[in-house]
Amino acid sequence: MNELIKLTSSITLVDIISSTGLQIKTDPGIPLIYTGFGLLMLSTLISYITYSQIWVVQDQNNIFIGGNTTRATFAFELEFLKLIK
């Protein structure tokens, strides 16, 4: 703030270095973080894919048929009824 200082010796200003306070540094773990984030996004998208499973079990003279689906249960039920007829 333009204050005056009384010195007994002289000072020579050699260079003015400006500084913003920001530091530029590298982190070797950044690719690992971005890879993990990408895999998280990919697995989130994959979880929206509908898939169905159908089981057929034979026990002596009886046949048991069952199934499971992740989504679209009504459409799976219609498809399942068509399959067992």
C-alpha positions as CSV (number, residue, x, y, z in Angstrom):
1,M,0.0,0.0,0.0
2,N,2.7,2.4,-0.9
3,E,4.2,2.7,2.6
4,L,7.5,4.4,3.1
5,I,10.3,2.4,4.7
6,K,13.5,4.1,6.0
7,L,16.5,1.9,5.4
8,T,20.1,2.5,6.0
9,S,21.2,0.4,3.0
10,S,20.1,0.5,-0.5
11,I,17.9,-2.2,-2.2
12,T,18.1,-3.1,-5.8
13,L,15.0,-4.6,-7.5
14,V,16.1,-7.3,-9.9
15,D,12.9,-8.8,-11.2
16,I,9.2,-8.7,-10.5
17,I,7.5,-12.1,-10.5
18,S,3.7,-12.1,-10.7
19,S,1.9,-14.9,-8.9
20,T,-1.8,-15.8,-8.9
21,G,-1.7,-18.3,-6.0
22,L,-2.6,-21.2,-8.3
23,Q,-0.3,-24.1,-8.6
24,I,-0.1,-26.4,-11.6
25,K,0.7,-29.9,-10.6
26,T,0.3,-33.4,-12.0
27,D,-1.4,-36.3,-10.2
28,P,-0.6,-39.8,-11.5
29,G,-3.9,-41.1,-10.1
30,I,-6.1,-39.0,-12.4
31,P,-6.4,-41.6,-15.2
32,L,-7.5,-44.2,-12.6
33,I,-10.2,-41.8,-11.3
34,Y,-11.5,-41.1,-14.8
35,T,-11.4,-44.8,-15.7
36,G,-13.4,-45.6,-12.6
37,F,-15.9,-42.9,-13.3
38,G,-16.3,-44.2,-16.9
39,L,-16.9,-47.7,-15.7
40,L,-19.5,-46.4,-13.2
41,M,-21.4,-44.6,-16.0
42,L,-21.2,-47.7,-18.3
43,S,-22.5,-50.0,-15.5
44,T,-25.3,-47.6,-14.9
45,L,-26.3,-47.7,-18.5
46,I,-26.1,-51.5,-18.6
47,S,-28.4,-51.8,-15.6
48,Y,-31.2,-50.3,-17.7
49,I,-31.1,-53.2,-20.2
50,T,-34.0,-55.6,-19.8
51,Y,-33.2,-59.3,-19.7
52,S,-35.3,-62.4,-18.9
53,Q,-34.5,-65.9,-17.5
54,I,-36.6,-69.0,-17.9
55,W,-36.1,-72.2,-16.0
56,V,-37.3,-75.7,-16.9
57,V,-37.0,-78.4,-14.2
58,Q,-38.1,-82.0,-14.6
59,D,-38.9,-84.0,-11.5
60,Q,-39.9,-87.6,-12.3
61,N,-43.2,-87.1,-14.3
62,N,-43.6,-83.4,-13.6
63,I,-42.1,-80.5,-15.5
64,F,-41.8,-77.1,-13.7
65,I,-41.4,-73.9,-15.7
66,G,-40.5,-70.6,-14.1
67,G,-39.0,-67.3,-15.1
68,N,-37.7,-64.0,-13.9
69,T,-37.2,-60.6,-15.6
70,T,-35.7,-57.3,-14.6
71,R,-38.2,-55.0,-16.2
72,A,-41.4,-55.1,-18.4
73,T,-43.0,-57.8,-16.2
74,F,-46.4,-57.6,-18.1
75,A,-44.7,-58.2,-21.5
76,F,-42.7,-61.0,-20.0
77,E,-45.8,-62.6,-18.6
78,L,-47.5,-62.5,-22.1
79,E,-44.4,-63.9,-23.7
80,F,-44.1,-66.6,-21.0
81,L,-47.8,-67.7,-21.5
82,K,-47.2,-68.0,-25.3
83,L,-44.1,-70.1,-24.6
84,I,-45.7,-72.7,-22.4
85,K,-48.8,-73.2,-24.6
